[in-house]
Amino acid sequence: MTAINPISSTVPFDQDGEFHGFLSLPHSQEDSAWGLIQIPISVFRNGDGPTALLTGANHGDEYEGPIALQSLTHDLSAEDVQGRVIIVPYMNYPAFRAGRRISPVDGLNMNRIFPGKPDGTVTEKIADYFLNQLIPLADIVLDYHSGGKSLDFIPFAAAHLLEDKAQEAACIAAMEAFGAPYSMTLKEIDPTGMYDTAAEDAGKVFISTELGGGGSATARSAGIARRGAENILRHAGILQGEPASNGSTRIDTTGGDCFHFSPCDGMLEMLFDLEDEVAKGDTIARIWPSDRSGQKPAEVVSKESGILAARHFPGLIRLGDCLAVVAIAG
């Protein structure tokens, strides 16, 4: 017998108007035997037209997207749009409520378990619902990310290299329309199980972001996120007008030498700041021993010339942690 996903929506998707409600997921637990996980969702629909699906908190400790999307759900009205906007500010709601990257309920990373399972764990059920119920409704998908507690990024929108070059071009055009200070052509270290990959495999125009980090948001990063959402809706023809941008610098991390990982445990000393220019061969960081003094630090040398686009955020680092990303300009 085919498994059925138990998530239900309290809002309609095919009715004109403005609706705010929940994706309701039954979840029996120690302190709530017949309880529900209530994932907030808003839908704005006005006649025929394209559909945009906007999501935040795929990882629960990343806040630019949720701030921008909550603001948008408050300010937007159905009369503003031509088509439909579906907004889920807190995609991985249990992780968001806990302020954690991954769900405290089942320990799973929402952005690594697609396609999910209709009869799986909480995170798997949410992923399955998005894949089979929400993504099919969408023409364009924007999923917000930032560095969370472990990374800090320059603010950029991102699009992936794809086999379908027409689809890739549409994603890159949307990335540029977002209007972040930087626009990154990106190749994931491992795209398996990602929401990005699921949406792209479904043929959708997909854009992601990295807009800061450290487990918080700034006025600048939240403002970029909000303007980017409106720009995407204008680009899609859902809102009137043209996307507003002060110009975006193109950067690229599709080469294998952009990512730098820690060779050991220790205390991190960065020698360059975000947006600094780095030359191939520069020592970008020292890792000092955390268990004794008077010892030489390990040094991490840049394998690329470009700008420092990402860095490890906490002061302590472990073997294998992502230490830095050097992006190539142009």
N, C-alpha and C positions, 0 to 999 in steps of 0.2 A: 504494500500500500504506500502511495506517495505521501511523504510527510508534508504537513501544512504549517506554515509559519504562524504562530499565535499572535503576532503583532497586529493591532488594528489601529486605524486612524480615527480620531474624533472630528476631523475636519474633512470636507469634501475637496476633491481635486478638480472636478469637472463642472463646478457651479460658479457663476460670476459672483464676485464679492470679495470681502476681506474676512479671513477666518483665522483664529488663533486657538490652538488646542494642543493635543498630544498624540504621539505615537505610543500606544499603551501596550506594554509587554508584561504579561503575567509572570511573576517571580515569587516563588515561595521560599522564604528564608527563615532564619531563627526567630527574628522579632516581627515578622509580618507573614503569617502563614498563607494567606490568600491575597498577597499584595500585588501591586503593579509598579513597574518602573515607567515613569511618565516623562517621555522625551518631548520637550516643547517643539512645536512646529507651527509655522505661519504660511498661509497660502493667499496670494493676491491674484485674482483672475479677472480679465476684462476682455471678452470676445476672443476671436481667433488670433493666433500669433504664436511666436516661439515661446518655449519654456526654458527658464533658467533655474537650475538647482544650485543653491548656495549653502555651503556647510562650513561649520567651525568645530573646534574641539574634537577633531578626529583623534588627536592626542589631548588628554585632559589638562595639561599644564601649559597650554599655548592660548594666549588670550586676545591677540589682535582680532582674529576672526569673530569670536563670540561678541566682543565689544562692538565691532562694526555691524554685525548682523542684528544684535539686539536693538541698536540705534535705528537700523533700517526698518525693522518690523514696527517700531514705534512711529516713525515718520512717514512711511509709505502708505498710500491708499490705493484701492483698486482702480480708481479713476485715473491715477497716474500712469497705469501700465496699458500696453496693448499686447495681450497674450497672457502669460502666467509666470509668476515667481513663487518658487517653493523655497522656504528658508528653514534650515535646521541649525540653530546657533550652537547646540551642544550635541554633536553626533554621537560621541561616546559619553553619554550622560553619567554613568557611574564613575568613570575616570575624571570627568570634569568636576563632579561634586567632591571627589577626594583630592583634587589638585595633583593628580598623578598622570604620568604619560600613558600608562596602561590601566586596564580595568582592575579595580580591587576585588571584583566579584569572581572573576575566573582567571586573572593574571594574563589575559591575552591582549595583544597589540592590534587595535582595530585596523591599522594600515598594513598588516602583514597576514591577515587571515581570510581575505576574499578568495573564493566566492561565499564563504560562510556556510552555515547549515541551517535549514529551517527547524530542525529538531536538535540543534547543538546547544552550546552554552549561550549565555546572555550576549556576549560579543558576537558570536557566530550568527545568532538570530538577527541581530541588528544589521550585520553585513549582508546576510541573505535578503532581508527586506529591502535594503537600499538597492541591491543588485537587481532584484526581480520586480520591485514595485515602483521605486522612485527614479532610478536611472532610465528606464524605458520611457518615462514621461518627458525627459529632458532633451533639449537640443544642445545646450551648453551647460557645463558643470564647472563651478568654481569652488575649490576646497582650500581653505586657509590653513597655513602652517607657520610656525616660527620655531625657534630653537628649544623651547621648553627650558627645563632647569639645567640641561647639560650642554647646550650650545648657544652661541650668539652669532647672528648673521647680519650682513648688510641687508637693507630692505630690497627684495627683488620678487618679481613674478617669474614663473617658470613654465616652460613647455618642453616636452620630450621629443627626442628623435623617434620617428615612427616609420614603419615600413610603407604605410599608405602616405605618400608625399602630399596628396591633396589635403588629407586630414591634418597632417603635420603643419602645412601652411596655414590652415584655418586656426589651429591651436596657437601658432606663433603670432598670427594677427591679433588674436584675442589677448595674448600675453602682452603685446605692445600696447593694446588699447587700455589695459588695466592702468598703465601709467605710473608704475612704481619707479623709484629712482634708478633701479637696475632691472634689466630683463635678461634672464639666463636660459640659454639652451642647455638642457640637462640630460645626462645619462645616469640612471640610478645604478648604485652598486649592485643591488639585487631587486628587480621589479616584481618578483614573485609575491603574490598575495596582496598587492597594493590596491587601494581604492582607485588610484590613478589608472592602473593597468586595466582594472575591470571596466571603468568608464570608457577608456580608449578602445578596448577590445569590442565594446558595444557600438563603436563608431561615433562617439560623442566628441564634441569640441571640449577639451579639458584643460584647465589652467589651475596651477597651484601657486603657492607663495612661500617664502620664508621672510618674515618681516621684523626680526629682532630675536629676542631670546632672554635667557636668564630666569625664566619662570614668571615674567611680568610683562607689562606693556608700557610704552611711553606715549606721551601726547603725540609725538611725531609718528610712531609706528601705527597707533590706532587711527590717526588721521589718514595715513596712506591706505589703510585697509578699507576705511569707509569710502573714500573717494574712488578707490579701485572697484568696489562693488557697483557704485553708480555708473562708472565708466563701462563696466562689462554689460550692464543692462542697456546702456545707450548703444554700445557696439552691437548688441544682439537685436536692436530695434524694438526693445520692450519699453524703454523710456525714450522720450523725445530728445533730440539734440545730439551733438557730437561729443565723444569722450574728451575730457579736459586733461591735458598733460603739460608739464613743464619740460618734457624731454626725458628720455630714458637711455641709459648707457647699456649697450649690448655686451654681455659677457658670456663665456662658454666654459663648461666643465665636462665636455664629452670625451676629453682625453683621459687616459688612465693615470696620469701623473698629477692630477689636480688634488687628489685626496691624500692626506698625510695622517698617519696613525702613530700612536704612542708606542715606542719600543720597550717601555718599562713602566713600573709603578713609580710614583713620586710626587713632588710638588712642582707645579707648572709655572714657569716664567716665560711669558710671551715677550718676544723682542720686536714685534710689529703689532700695530693696532689695526682694527678693521678699516678697510679702504686704503691702507698704506700700499704703496707699490713695492713689490718684492721681485728680486732677480733670482734666476735659477742659480743655486749654489749658496744663497744667503742662509745663514743660520736663523731660523724663524722662532725657535724656542729652545729653552734649556729645561731639563727635568732633573731637579735636585733630589738626592736621596732623602727619604722621609724617616730613616731609622738611625742616621749617624751624621756627624759633622766632619768637615775637613776632607770631603770626598769630591772628586770631579763630577760635574753633572753630565748626563747624556745630552747630546745635541741633536736637534732635528733640522735637517737641511732641506730647503725648498727644491722640489724636482721640476718646478715650472717658473716662468716669469709671468707676472700678472699682478692682480690686487688681492689682498687678503679678504676673502669673502665670508669666511666662517672661522670660528675658533672655539675650542673647548672653554666652557664658562667657569666651572668650579675651580678652585685653587689646587685641588688634588686630582691626579689623573692616574688611570690604570693602563696596564699593558693592553693594547688593542683598541683603546678608545680613539675616536676621531679627534685629532688634535687641531687640524686646520684644513681649510680648503683654499687653494690659490686658483682664482678664476682668471682666464685669459680674456683680455679686453678685445672687443671688436667682433 
